[in-house]
């Protein structure tokens, strides 16, 4: 099993952001991976988006994790919010390939994560 293949399998993931009080906020999400960029599509008014926006232009430290039995992989990095239509359309297309076609959502944004570290027992080539 390769790292890339594992991240193409259909699995629910978690996204961890940091609340203003420093505690973790962990929620289930769908994640797509392309090279060193992970993407999450979500509602623009969500708490996770607010946490990331509050970090400023350099982005917020976040982690996404995927588990399947004993196999697991965590991607750490810095997240920013993208809200331009082309980026949203691209992220929706990627999500549809891995999961299913997302429902229409005029308030959708993309959490884009530049991966800086990978952990887990599924080796990255």
C-alpha positions as CSV (number, residue, x, y, z in Angstrom):
1,X,0.0,0.0,0.0
2,X,1.5,3.3,-1.0
3,X,0.9,6.6,0.7
4,X,-0.8,8.1,-2.4
5,X,-3.1,5.1,-2.8
6,X,-4.1,5.3,0.9
7,X,-5.1,9.0,0.5
8,X,-7.2,8.1,-2.6
9,X,-9.3,5.5,-0.7
10,X,-12.6,6.7,0.5
11,X,-12.2,7.4,4.2
12,X,-13.6,9.9,6.6
13,X,-10.8,12.1,8.0
14,X,-10.5,14.6,10.9
15,X,-9.3,18.2,10.8
16,X,-7.8,19.7,13.9
17,X,-7.6,23.5,14.2
18,X,-6.8,25.5,17.3
19,X,-9.4,27.5,19.2
20,X,-8.5,31.0,20.5
21,X,-8.1,29.5,24.0
22,X,-5.4,27.1,22.6
23,X,-7.5,24.0,22.8
24,X,-7.9,21.7,19.8
25,X,-11.1,21.7,17.7
26,X,-11.4,18.3,15.9
27,X,-14.1,17.7,13.4
28,X,-14.8,15.0,10.7
29,X,-14.1,16.1,7.1
30,X,-13.4,14.8,3.6
31,X,-9.9,15.5,2.5
32,X,-8.3,15.4,-0.9
33,X,-4.6,15.3,-1.5
34,X,-2.5,16.4,-4.5
35,X,1.2,16.4,-3.9
36,X,2.0,18.6,-0.9
37,X,-1.5,20.3,-0.8
38,X,-4.5,18.9,1.0
39,X,-7.9,20.4,0.5
40,X,-11.1,20.5,2.5
41,X,-14.4,21.9,1.2
42,X,-16.6,23.5,3.8
43,X,-19.1,26.2,4.7
44,X,-17.5,29.6,4.9
45,X,-19.1,30.5,8.3
46,X,-17.9,27.4,10.1
47,X,-15.8,27.5,13.3
48,X,-12.9,25.8,11.6
49,X,-12.8,28.5,8.9
50,X,-13.0,31.2,11.6
51,X,-10.0,29.6,13.5
52,X,-7.9,29.6,10.3
53,X,-8.9,33.1,9.3
54,X,-8.0,34.4,12.8
55,X,-4.4,33.2,12.3
56,X,-3.8,35.8,9.6
57,X,-2.2,35.7,6.1
58,X,0.5,33.2,7.1
59,X,-2.2,30.6,7.8
60,X,-3.0,28.5,10.8
61,X,-1.2,25.3,11.9
62,X,-3.6,22.3,11.4
63,X,-3.5,18.6,11.1
64,X,-5.7,16.2,9.0
65,X,-5.7,12.5,10.0
66,X,-7.0,9.4,8.3
67,X,-7.4,6.0,10.0
68,X,-8.3,2.6,8.6
69,X,-7.9,-0.2,11.1
70,X,-4.2,-0.2,12.0
71,X,-3.2,2.0,9.0
72,X,-3.1,5.7,9.7
73,X,-1.6,8.9,8.3
74,X,-1.5,12.4,9.6
75,X,-0.7,15.4,7.5
76,X,0.5,18.6,9.3
77,X,0.8,22.0,7.7
78,X,-0.4,25.6,7.5
79,X,-3.9,26.2,6.3
80,X,-5.4,29.2,4.5
81,X,-8.9,29.9,3.2
82,X,-9.5,30.2,-0.6
83,X,-12.8,31.6,-1.8
84,X,-12.3,32.3,-5.4
85,X,-14.7,30.4,-7.8
86,X,-12.0,28.6,-9.8
87,X,-10.3,27.2,-6.6
88,X,-13.7,26.1,-5.2
89,X,-14.7,24.4,-8.5
90,X,-11.3,22.5,-8.6
91,X,-11.7,21.4,-5.0
92,X,-15.3,20.2,-5.6
93,X,-14.1,18.2,-8.6
94,X,-11.3,16.6,-6.5
95,X,-13.8,15.8,-3.7
96,X,-16.3,14.2,-6.2
97,X,-13.5,11.8,-7.4
98,X,-12.7,10.7,-3.9
99,X,-16.1,10.8,-2.2
100,X,-19.2,11.9,-4.2
101,X,-20.5,15.0,-5.9
102,X,-20.9,17.6,-3.2
103,X,-24.2,19.3,-2.7
104,X,-24.5,22.8,-4.0
105,X,-23.4,25.4,-1.5
106,X,-23.1,29.1,-2.5
107,X,-21.2,29.8,0.8
108,X,-18.5,27.1,0.2
109,X,-14.8,27.8,0.7
110,X,-11.7,25.7,0.5
111,X,-9.3,25.1,3.3
112,X,-6.0,24.6,1.5
113,X,-3.2,23.0,3.6
114,X,0.4,23.3,2.6
115,X,1.8,20.1,4.1
116,X,5.0,20.4,6.1
117,X,5.1,17.1,7.9
118,X,3.7,13.6,7.5
119,X,3.3,11.0,10.2
120,X,1.9,7.5,10.3
121,X,2.6,3.9,9.3
122,X,1.7,4.3,5.6
123,X,5.1,5.3,4.1
124,X,5.4,8.2,1.8
125,X,7.6,7.4,-1.2
